[in-house]
């Protein structure tokens, strides 16, 4: 028999700036997400091979593997087809170039309240997951 738990959806924060990680984590927690952090591109890809987050906050400028490459791999994956991706970048010109590849693009600095409210709207309906 499978035991069922009602869990919060998972948000993966892929960001190398500790201050941004702190802000993003708190905003997503208040939007009712569990959060996990990957502070470089290689770690992010390794985790994405193991998990299927409901939401990914993706910085484009990362050590090891770029955010653009991570986004390409997310979009090529059938397993991650339902994962919402929010790109975070300080470069408006880059944001314009990749806007069509992401669900949302936010220009840094990102407002805590804006992120909390957007993430809450993207939150999937309550789901029951196997324990």
BATIBA-214988 format. One line per 3 residues: number of its first residue (from 1); their letters; for each residue x, y, z of N, C-alpha, C. Coordinates in Angstrom, 2 decimals. Layout:
NUM	A	X/Y/Z/X/Y/Z/X/Y/Z | ... $
This chain:
1	XXX	0.84/-1.18/0.00/0.00/0.00/0.00/0.88/1.24/0.00 | 0.55/2.23/-0.84/1.31/3.47/-0.93/0.73/4.48/0.05 | 1.62/5.01/0.88/1.21/6.07/1.80/1.26/7.40/1.05 $
4	XXX	0.25/8.24/1.21/0.20/9.52/0.51/0.36/10.68/1.48 | 1.12/11.66/1.07/1.32/12.88/1.85/0.94/14.07/0.97 | 0.38/15.08/1.59/0.15/16.33/0.86/1.37/17.21/1.11 $
7	XXX	2.10/17.50/0.06/3.34/18.27/0.19/3.25/19.56/-0.57 | 4.09/20.50/-0.16/4.23/21.73/-0.92/5.02/21.40/-2.19 | 4.75/22.11/-3.29/5.53/21.89/-4.50/6.98/22.34/-4.28 $
10	XXX	7.88/21.74/-5.02/9.30/22.05/-4.89/9.71/23.15/-5.87 | 10.46/24.12/-5.36/11.08/25.15/-6.20/12.59/24.99/-6.09 | 13.26/24.90/-7.23/14.71/24.83/-7.26/15.25/26.21/-7.61 $
13	XXX	16.07/26.76/-6.73/16.69/28.06/-6.94/18.10/27.80/-7.44 | 18.37/28.22/-8.67/19.70/28.05/-9.26/20.32/29.43/-9.34 | 21.13/29.75/-8.35/21.66/31.11/-8.17/22.94/31.02/-7.36 $
16	XXX	23.98/31.76/-7.76/25.26/31.71/-7.05/25.47/32.86/-6.08 | 24.61/33.85/-6.07/24.74/34.99/-5.16/23.98/34.70/-3.86 | 24.70/34.63/-2.74/24.11/34.24/-1.46/22.98/35.17/-1.03 $
19	XXX	23.13/36.46/-1.27/22.07/37.41/-0.88/20.79/37.16/-1.69 | 20.95/36.93/-3.00/19.80/36.63/-3.84/19.14/35.32/-3.40 | 19.95/34.32/-3.08/19.43/33.03/-2.62/18.56/33.22/-1.39 $
22	XXX	19.02/34.03/-0.46/18.26/34.29/0.77/16.91/34.95/0.48 | 16.93/35.96/-0.37/15.70/36.67/-0.73/14.75/35.73/-1.47 | 15.27/35.03/-2.47/14.44/34.13/-3.27/13.83/33.02/-2.40 $
25	XXX	14.64/32.45/-1.52/14.17/31.36/-0.66/13.00/31.80/0.22 | 13.15/32.96/0.83/12.09/33.45/1.72/10.83/33.79/0.92 | 10.97/34.42/-0.22/9.80/34.75/-1.04/9.07/33.49/-1.48 $
28	XXX	9.80/32.47/-1.88/9.16/31.22/-2.31/8.55/30.45/-1.14 | 9.19/30.53/0.02/8.62/29.89/1.21/7.27/30.52/1.55 | 7.19/31.84/1.44/5.93/32.52/1.72/4.88/32.27/0.64 $
31	XXX	5.33/31.85/-0.55/4.40/31.48/-1.63/4.03/30.00/-1.54 | 4.40/29.36/-0.43/4.03/27.97/-0.13/4.79/26.92/-0.96 | 6.08/27.16/-1.19/6.95/26.18/-1.85/7.97/25.64/-0.86 $
34	XXX	8.36/24.39/-1.05/9.58/23.87/-0.46/10.69/24.35/-1.38 | 11.85/24.67/-0.84/12.92/25.16/-1.71/14.18/24.31/-1.58 | 14.90/24.26/-2.67/16.21/23.63/-2.71/17.09/24.59/-3.50 $
37	XXX	18.38/24.60/-3.18/19.30/25.56/-3.80/20.44/24.82/-4.50 | 20.77/25.30/-5.69/21.96/24.85/-6.41/22.75/26.10/-6.75 | 23.99/26.19/-6.26/24.75/27.42/-6.43/25.72/27.40/-7.59 $
40	XXX	25.69/26.35/-8.40/26.44/26.38/-9.66/25.72/25.51/-10.68 | 26.05/25.70/-11.94/25.34/25.03/-13.02/25.50/23.52/-13.02 | 26.68/23.03/-12.69/26.90/21.59/-12.68/26.05/20.91/-11.60 $
43	XXX	26.01/21.50/-10.43/25.17/20.97/-9.34/23.70/21.01/-9.73 | 23.28/22.08/-10.38/21.89/22.20/-10.82/21.52/21.08/-11.78 | 22.37/20.81/-12.76/22.07/19.73/-13.71/22.05/18.37/-13.03 $
46	XXX	22.94/18.16/-12.08/22.94/16.89/-11.35/21.63/16.72/-10.58 | 21.16/17.77/-9.92/19.89/17.68/-9.17/18.71/17.50/-10.11 | 18.74/18.19/-11.26/17.62/18.07/-12.20/17.54/16.67/-12.82 $
49	XXX	18.60/15.91/-12.75/18.56/14.51/-13.21/17.82/13.64/-12.19 | 17.65/14.15/-10.97/17.05/13.37/-9.88/15.67/13.86/-9.44 | 15.38/15.13/-9.66/14.13/15.72/-9.15/13.34/16.37/-10.29 $
52	XXX	12.06/16.60/-10.02/11.20/17.32/-10.96/10.52/18.45/-10.18 | 11.17/19.61/-10.16/10.56/20.73/-9.42/9.36/21.30/-10.16 | 8.46/21.88/-9.40/7.31/22.57/-10.01/7.76/23.90/-10.60 $
55	XXX	8.78/24.51/-9.98/9.25/25.83/-10.37/10.77/25.88/-10.27 | 11.39/26.54/-11.24/12.84/26.78/-11.21/13.06/28.28/-11.35 | 13.85/28.82/-10.44/14.34/30.19/-10.55/15.77/30.06/-11.06 $
58	XXX	16.04/30.57/-12.25/17.31/30.30/-12.93/18.06/31.58/-13.25 | 19.21/31.74/-12.62/20.13/32.82/-12.96/20.87/32.41/-14.23 | 21.16/33.35/-15.10/21.84/33.02/-16.35/23.36/32.97/-16.22 $
61	XXX	23.91/33.71/-15.27/25.37/33.79/-15.12/25.79/32.97/-13.92 | 26.18/31.71/-14.20/26.53/30.76/-13.15/27.92/30.19/-13.38 | 28.58/29.75/-12.30/29.82/29.01/-12.48/29.53/27.61/-13.03 $
64	XXX	30.49/27.02/-13.68/30.47/25.65/-14.21/29.68/25.53/-15.51 | 28.36/25.69/-15.44/27.49/25.56/-16.62/26.58/26.79/-16.64 | 26.43/27.41/-17.80/25.64/28.63/-17.88/24.14/28.35/-17.72 $
67	XXX	23.44/29.37/-17.29/21.98/29.28/-17.18/21.33/29.02/-18.53 | 21.89/29.56/-19.59/21.35/29.31/-20.95/21.40/27.82/-21.29 | 22.51/27.16/-20.95/22.65/25.73/-21.22/21.68/24.93/-20.34 $
70	XXX	21.53/25.33/-19.09/20.58/24.65/-18.21/19.17/24.80/-18.76 | 18.80/26.00/-19.19/17.48/26.22/-19.77/17.27/25.35/-21.00 | 18.28/25.25/-21.85/18.19/24.41/-23.05/17.90/22.96/-22.67 $
73	XXX	18.60/22.47/-21.64/18.40/21.08/-21.22/17.04/20.87/-20.56 | 16.58/21.86/-19.81/15.24/21.76/-19.20/14.19/21.65/-20.29 | 14.27/22.53/-21.29/13.28/22.56/-22.36/13.35/21.33/-23.26 $
76	XXX	14.49/20.65/-23.30/14.64/19.44/-24.11/14.16/18.19/-23.37 | 13.85/18.32/-22.09/13.50/17.17/-21.26/11.99/16.97/-21.16 | 11.51/15.81/-21.58/10.09/15.49/-21.41/9.72/15.43/-19.94 $
79	XXX	10.65/14.96/-19.11/10.40/14.82/-17.67/10.13/16.17/-17.01 | 10.73/17.24/-17.55/10.59/18.58/-16.97/9.62/19.46/-17.75 | 8.83/18.85/-18.61/7.93/19.62/-19.50/6.94/20.50/-18.74 $
82	XXX	6.53/20.09/-17.55/5.54/20.87/-16.79/6.18/21.80/-15.76 | 7.50/21.84/-15.72/8.20/22.72/-14.78/8.18/24.15/-15.29 | 7.73/25.07/-14.43/7.74/26.49/-14.75/9.15/27.03/-14.53 $
85	XXX	9.64/27.86/-15.46/10.99/28.42/-15.33/10.90/29.95/-15.33 | 11.45/30.53/-14.26/11.59/31.98/-14.16/13.07/32.30/-14.28 | 13.42/33.04/-15.32/14.80/33.48/-15.52/15.02/34.74/-14.70 $
88	XXX	16.16/34.81/-14.02/16.54/36.02/-13.31/17.86/36.50/-13.91 | 17.90/37.76/-14.31/19.10/38.30/-14.93/19.19/39.80/-14.69 | 20.41/40.29/-14.71/20.63/41.73/-14.59/20.79/42.37/-15.96 $
91	XXX	20.74/41.57/-17.01/20.98/42.06/-18.37/19.69/42.12/-19.18 | 19.07/43.30/-19.31/17.82/43.42/-20.06/17.92/42.93/-21.51 | 19.07/43.15/-22.16/19.21/42.70/-23.56/19.17/41.17/-23.65 $
94	XXX	19.80/40.50/-22.69/19.75/39.03/-22.65/18.33/38.57/-22.38 | 17.64/39.25/-21.49/16.26/38.90/-21.17/15.39/38.94/-22.42 | 15.57/39.96/-23.24/14.78/40.06/-24.47/15.06/38.91/-25.42 $
97	XXX	16.32/38.46/-25.48/16.69/37.39/-26.41/16.10/36.04/-26.01 | 15.90/35.81/-24.72/15.44/34.47/-24.29/14.03/34.47/-23.72 | 13.35/35.59/-23.79/12.00/35.70/-23.21/11.07/34.58/-23.67 $
100	XXX	11.16/34.18/-24.93/10.27/33.14/-25.47/10.60/31.74/-24.96 | 11.77/31.56/-24.33/12.17/30.24/-23.85/11.76/29.99/-22.40 | 11.38/31.03/-21.68/11.06/30.91/-20.26/9.59/31.24/-20.03 $
103	XXX	9.08/30.84/-18.87/7.71/31.20/-18.51/7.63/32.66/-18.08 | 8.68/33.12/-17.39/8.80/34.52/-16.99/10.26/34.91/-17.00 | 10.52/36.19/-17.24/11.88/36.73/-17.12/11.79/37.93/-16.19 $
106	XXX	12.61/37.91/-15.14/12.64/39.01/-14.19/14.01/39.65/-14.23 | 14.03/40.99/-14.26/15.28/41.74/-14.29/15.68/42.09/-12.85 | 16.93/41.76/-12.51/17.46/42.09/-11.18/17.72/43.58/-11.08 $
109	XXX	17.53/44.20/-9.93/17.11/43.59/-8.68/15.63/43.24/-8.70 | 15.31/42.11/-8.12/13.95/41.59/-8.13/13.29/41.90/-6.79 | 12.12/42.46/-6.85/11.38/42.79/-5.64/10.91/41.51/-4.95 $
112	XXX	11.14/41.46/-3.65/10.71/40.33/-2.83/9.21/40.09/-3.00 | 8.43/41.15/-2.90/6.97/41.03/-3.00/6.55/40.59/-4.39 | 7.20/41.13/-5.43/6.89/40.73/-6.80/7.14/39.24/-7.00 $
115	XXX	8.29/38.76/-6.53/8.61/37.34/-6.69/7.64/36.47/-5.90 | 7.35/36.84/-4.68/6.41/36.07/-3.86/5.06/35.94/-4.56 | 4.54/37.05/-5.08/3.23/37.06/-5.70/3.21/36.30/-7.03 $
118	XXX	4.26/36.46/-7.84/4.33/35.72/-9.11/4.45/34.22/-8.86 | 5.29/33.84/-7.91/5.45/32.42/-7.60/4.16/31.82/-7.08 | 3.43/32.57/-6.28/2.14/32.08/-5.76/1.16/31.83/-6.91 $
121	XXX	1.17/32.70/-7.91/0.27/32.52/-9.06/0.67/31.32/-9.91 | 1.96/31.01/-9.96/2.43/29.87/-10.74/2.33/28.55/-9.99 | 2.05/28.63/-8.70/1.99/27.43/-7.85/0.93/26.47/-8.37 $
124	XXX	1.31/25.21/-8.56/0.32/24.23/-9.01/-0.73/24.00/-7.92 | -1.90/23.54/-8.31/-2.92/23.23/-7.30/-2.40/22.16/-6.35 | -2.96/22.13/-5.15/-2.53/21.12/-4.19/-2.60/19.74/-4.83 $
127	XXX	-1.53/19.02/-4.63/-1.41/17.69/-5.20/-1.02/16.74/-4.10 | -1.44/15.52/-4.22/-1.05/14.48/-3.28/0.05/13.66/-3.96 | 1.17/13.55/-3.27/2.33/12.84/-3.80/2.55/11.56/-3.00 $
130	XX	3.07/10.52/-3.64/3.44/9.32/-2.90/4.54/9.67/-1.89 | 4.49/9.06/-0.73/5.51/9.31/0.31/6.78/8.58/-0.03 $
